[in-house]
Amino acid sequence: MVSGLKGTSYATKLIEMDMPTIKARREETDMVEVFKILLGISNVDILTCFTMNTPTKGGCTTRQAAD
């Protein structure tokens, strides 16, 4: 525990300790895990988590074309 922060709000504590929110920490952890899955570092079947697009004439795409 950090002394002097008792009774202050969560947001104030984060600012005082220069920490990101739990939401930001979870998003960062999720991005790291996706990176590891895509590189084959994690023991997770990539097709279980992601739908892969097929390469197009102009190269690889990561987004679906608008209808």
N, C-alpha and C positions, 0 to 999 in steps of 0.2 A: 504494500500500500504506500501511497505517497501522502505524506503529512501535509496538512493545510488545505486539502480539497474536500474535506468532509462537509456535506450539506450543499455542495455545488452541483449543478446539473451535469448530465452526461456530456453534453456539447461543450460546456466550459472545461470539464476535465480533459477532453480530447484536445482542445486548443492548448491548454496549459502543458500537457505532456507531449505535444506535437505528434499526435497519433491520428491515423485515418479512422473513419467510422467502420463499424463491423461490416456494413454493406460493401464498402470499398475493399476491405480485406478479403471478403468472400469472393467478390468479383475477380480480384487478382489471383486468388488461389484457383478459381475455376479456369482462368485463362492459362495458368501454368499447367494445369492438368490436361486441358485440351492440347496444348503444345506437346506434352509428353505422349499423349495418345496418338497424335498425328505422326510423331516420329517413331512410334513403336517402342518407346521406353516403358510405358505402363503396360501391364498385362491385361489389356482391355481390348475386346474385338471392336475395331474401328467402325464396322458396319452396324453394330448394335447402337452406337451413339450418334452416327452421322449419316446423312444421305449425300452421297458423292455425285457431283455433276460430271457428265462426260465432256471431254475436251471438244471445243468447237473448231470450226474452220480457221478462225483467227487465233486460236490458242486456248488455253485453259480459262474457264470462267468460274466464278464463285457465287454468282447471282443468277437468279432466274430472269429471263427476259419478260418485260411487261407485256401483258396481253392487249 
